[in-house]
């Protein structure tokens, strides 16, 4: 006959042996991981003939399954798009590439003529500028009060519609007042035309420049051998019709006014 204490120990041991099995039966099932093995995916490489592959990828990315391991990536050098996903998602992406990879419609070319004028009130100064700017100069004399204007530079800038930035830079033919070390150093300029759009048919279009940014680097003499360059300029949107000249902006250097005039023409 077993001792009561031995009986209790045996019952406790049986209870401990049974606990893991009970826990295994009552444990909640684990959620399946959001992952698909490589065997369930297929791979495709698409050639891109007309559009920018990276731009297409931004449109195609939402068409993937979203499972871990699904990939849609672009290669600019080889102009390809690589896709790894379920076959049905690849079929949808293939159809999207077929519809989107089309030649862009031809956009008119835009030719800008940019003129830099400097106005002063120096006595006996001789005005020098092309005759086609005569009407614009008369308006500037009335508006700014300068006695004379001289052309200090002009450029032709060719562009197309879009966000592409058109830039130019050079050295301005500007003489600062007084005989100082600053007067013996050049004035540098640079400008950017950002965002060109057309409204209307070529030959009659209104041309819009989102931002015309003009920057002049002007030498300043601080005494002794201290010479620094200070930036002056403007940042403006510009709107004009073909054939007309408008003021893109103005800025001042000492007692002079620097004026930027701009005109535009378009062609197919």
C-alpha positions as CSV (number, residue, x, y, z in Angstrom):
1,X,0.0,0.0,0.0
2,X,1.4,3.4,-1.1
3,X,2.1,6.0,1.4
4,X,-0.1,9.1,1.1
5,X,2.9,11.4,0.5
6,X,4.0,9.2,-2.4
7,X,0.6,9.3,-3.8
8,X,0.6,13.1,-3.8
9,X,4.0,13.3,-5.5
10,X,2.9,10.9,-8.2
11,X,-0.2,12.9,-8.9
12,X,1.9,16.1,-9.2
13,X,4.3,14.5,-11.6
14,X,1.4,13.4,-13.9
15,X,-0.1,16.9,-13.8
16,X,3.2,18.5,-14.9
17,X,3.6,16.0,-17.8
18,X,0.1,16.7,-19.0
19,X,0.5,20.6,-18.9
20,X,2.6,21.0,-22.1
21,X,0.1,18.9,-24.1
22,X,-2.8,21.0,-22.8
23,X,-1.0,24.2,-23.7
24,X,-0.2,23.0,-27.2
25,X,-3.9,22.2,-27.7
26,X,-5.1,25.7,-26.5
27,X,-2.4,27.9,-28.1
28,X,-3.7,30.2,-30.7
29,X,-2.5,29.5,-34.3
30,X,0.2,31.8,-35.5
31,X,-0.6,34.3,-38.3
32,X,1.0,33.4,-41.6
33,X,3.9,35.7,-42.5
34,X,3.2,38.1,-45.3
35,X,5.9,36.5,-47.5
36,X,6.0,34.6,-50.7
37,X,8.7,32.2,-51.6
38,X,10.7,32.7,-54.8
39,X,9.0,29.6,-56.4
40,X,5.7,31.5,-56.4
41,X,7.1,34.6,-58.2
42,X,8.2,35.1,-61.8
43,X,10.6,37.6,-63.2
44,X,10.3,39.8,-66.3
45,X,12.6,42.5,-67.9
46,X,10.8,45.1,-70.0
47,X,12.6,47.3,-72.6
48,X,11.6,51.0,-72.4
49,X,11.7,52.7,-75.7
50,X,10.3,56.2,-75.3
51,X,9.8,57.3,-71.7
52,X,12.1,57.7,-68.7
53,X,12.2,54.3,-66.9
54,X,12.4,55.8,-63.5
55,X,9.4,57.9,-64.1
56,X,7.5,54.9,-65.2
57,X,8.5,52.9,-62.1
58,X,6.8,55.6,-59.9
59,X,3.6,54.9,-61.8
60,X,3.9,51.1,-61.8
61,X,4.9,50.6,-58.2
62,X,1.3,50.6,-56.8
63,X,0.4,47.8,-59.3
64,X,2.7,45.3,-57.5
65,X,1.2,42.8,-55.0
66,X,2.8,44.4,-52.0
67,X,4.2,41.1,-50.7
68,X,7.7,41.0,-49.4
69,X,10.1,40.2,-52.2
70,X,8.0,41.9,-54.9
71,X,10.2,44.3,-56.9
72,X,9.8,46.8,-59.7
73,X,13.0,48.7,-60.5
74,X,14.5,50.8,-63.3
75,X,17.9,50.8,-65.0
76,X,18.6,54.1,-66.8
77,X,21.7,52.9,-68.6
78,X,20.0,50.0,-70.3
79,X,16.5,51.6,-70.3
80,X,14.8,48.6,-68.8
81,X,12.3,47.9,-66.0
82,X,12.7,44.7,-64.0
83,X,9.7,43.1,-62.2
84,X,9.5,40.3,-59.7
85,X,6.0,39.4,-58.6
86,X,3.0,37.1,-59.1
87,X,2.3,36.3,-62.8
88,X,-1.0,38.1,-62.7
89,X,0.6,41.3,-61.3
90,X,3.3,41.1,-64.0
91,X,0.6,40.8,-66.7
92,X,-1.1,44.0,-65.3
93,X,2.3,45.8,-65.3
94,X,3.1,44.7,-68.8
95,X,-0.2,46.2,-70.1
96,X,0.5,49.4,-68.2
97,X,4.0,49.7,-69.8
98,X,2.5,49.1,-73.2
99,X,0.0,51.9,-72.8
100,X,2.4,54.4,-71.1
101,X,5.6,53.9,-73.1
102,X,4.5,56.0,-76.0
103,X,6.5,58.8,-77.8
104,X,5.9,62.2,-76.2
105,X,4.1,64.7,-78.4
106,X,6.5,67.2,-80.1
107,X,6.8,70.4,-78.1
108,X,7.5,73.8,-79.7
109,X,10.9,75.2,-79.3
110,X,11.2,78.6,-77.5
111,X,13.9,81.1,-78.3
112,X,14.5,83.8,-75.7
113,X,16.5,87.0,-76.3
114,X,17.8,88.5,-73.1
115,X,19.1,92.1,-72.9
116,X,21.0,93.7,-70.1
117,X,20.7,97.5,-69.9
118,X,22.3,99.8,-67.3
119,X,20.8,103.2,-66.7
120,X,22.6,106.2,-65.2
121,X,22.4,110.0,-64.8
122,X,25.9,110.8,-65.7
123,X,26.2,114.1,-67.6
124,X,27.3,113.7,-71.2
125,X,26.8,110.0,-71.2
126,X,26.2,108.5,-74.7
127,X,23.4,106.1,-75.0
128,X,24.3,102.8,-76.8
129,X,21.6,100.2,-77.5
130,X,20.0,98.5,-80.6
131,X,17.3,100.5,-82.4
132,X,14.7,97.8,-81.7
133,X,15.0,98.7,-78.0
134,X,14.1,102.4,-78.5
135,X,10.5,102.1,-77.4
136,X,11.4,100.1,-74.3
137,X,14.2,102.5,-73.4
138,X,11.8,105.5,-73.5
139,X,9.5,103.7,-71.2
140,X,12.3,102.9,-68.8
141,X,13.5,106.6,-68.8
142,X,10.0,107.6,-67.8
143,X,9.7,104.8,-65.2
144,X,13.1,104.9,-63.6
145,X,14.2,108.4,-64.2
146,X,17.6,107.6,-65.7
147,X,18.9,110.0,-68.4
148,X,20.7,107.3,-70.5
149,X,20.8,103.6,-71.0
150,X,23.5,101.4,-72.4
151,X,23.4,97.8,-73.5
152,X,25.9,95.9,-71.4
153,X,25.2,92.4,-72.7
154,X,22.7,90.2,-74.6
155,X,22.2,86.5,-75.1
156,X,20.1,84.0,-77.0
157,X,18.7,81.1,-74.9
158,X,16.9,78.2,-76.6
159,X,14.5,76.2,-74.5
160,X,11.4,73.9,-74.6
161,X,8.4,73.5,-72.4
162,X,9.0,71.8,-69.1
163,X,10.7,72.2,-65.7
164,X,14.2,72.1,-67.2
165,X,16.4,75.0,-66.0
166,X,18.1,77.2,-68.5
167,X,21.1,79.0,-67.2
168,X,23.7,81.5,-68.3
169,X,26.5,83.4,-66.8
170,X,29.3,85.9,-67.7
171,X,31.0,89.2,-66.9
172,X,29.0,92.4,-67.0
173,X,30.6,95.5,-68.6
174,X,29.8,97.7,-65.5
175,X,32.1,100.4,-64.2
176,X,31.5,101.3,-60.5
177,X,31.8,104.9,-59.4
178,X,35.0,106.4,-57.9
179,X,38.5,105.2,-58.4
180,X,38.8,102.4,-55.9
181,X,40.0,98.8,-56.0
182,X,36.4,97.7,-56.4
183,X,36.2,99.7,-59.6
184,X,39.1,97.8,-61.0
185,X,37.4,94.4,-60.4
186,X,34.8,92.8,-62.6
187,X,31.1,92.4,-61.9
188,X,29.9,88.8,-62.5
189,X,26.3,87.8,-63.4
190,X,24.3,84.6,-63.7
191,X,20.6,83.9,-64.3
192,X,18.3,81.0,-64.4
193,X,15.0,80.5,-66.2
194,X,13.0,77.8,-64.5
195,X,9.8,76.2,-65.8
196,X,8.7,77.3,-69.3
197,X,5.1,76.8,-70.5
198,X,3.1,77.9,-73.6
199,X,-0.5,78.8,-73.8
200,X,-1.7,79.0,-77.4
201,X,-0.5,78.0,-80.9
202,X,3.1,78.6,-81.9
203,X,3.4,82.1,-83.4
204,X,0.7,83.5,-81.1
205,X,1.4,81.9,-77.8
206,X,1.8,83.4,-74.4
207,X,5.0,82.3,-72.8
208,X,5.2,81.8,-69.1
209,X,8.5,81.5,-67.1
210,X,7.8,80.3,-63.6
211,X,10.9,81.9,-62.2
212,X,13.5,84.2,-63.7
213,X,16.4,84.5,-61.2
214,X,19.0,87.1,-61.8
215,X,22.2,87.4,-59.6
216,X,25.0,89.9,-59.8
217,X,28.2,89.6,-57.8
218,X,29.4,93.1,-57.1
219,X,32.9,94.0,-55.6
220,X,32.9,96.1,-52.5
221,X,35.9,97.9,-51.1
222,X,36.0,97.9,-47.3
223,X,39.3,99.9,-47.1
224,X,42.9,98.8,-47.2
225,X,43.2,95.5,-48.9
226,X,39.7,94.3,-47.9
227,X,37.6,93.5,-51.0
228,X,34.5,91.4,-50.8
229,X,31.8,90.4,-53.3
230,X,28.2,91.0,-52.5
231,X,25.2,89.4,-54.4
232,X,22.3,91.6,-55.7
233,X,19.5,90.6,-58.0
234,X,15.9,89.6,-58.2
235,X,13.5,86.6,-58.6
236,X,10.3,87.0,-60.6
237,X,7.8,85.1,-62.7
238,X,7.6,86.4,-66.3
239,X,4.8,86.3,-68.7
240,X,4.9,87.7,-72.3
241,X,3.5,87.2,-75.7
242,X,5.6,86.4,-78.7
243,X,7.1,89.5,-80.3
244,X,6.8,91.7,-77.3
245,X,9.6,92.8,-74.9
246,X,9.0,92.9,-71.2
247,X,11.0,93.8,-68.1
248,X,12.0,90.6,-66.3
249,X,13.3,92.6,-63.4
250,X,15.6,95.4,-62.1
251,X,18.2,95.8,-59.5
252,X,20.6,98.6,-58.4
253,X,24.4,98.9,-58.2
254,X,25.5,102.2,-56.6
255,X,23.9,105.0,-58.5
256,X,22.9,102.8,-61.5
257,X,20.0,100.7,-62.4
258,X,20.4,97.3,-64.1
259,X,17.4,96.3,-66.2
260,X,16.8,92.9,-67.8
261,X,14.5,92.9,-70.9
262,X,13.3,89.6,-72.5
263,X,11.5,88.6,-75.6
264,X,10.4,85.2,-76.9
265,X,9.5,83.4,-80.2
266,X,8.4,79.9,-80.8
267,X,8.8,77.3,-83.6
268,X,7.6,73.8,-84.2
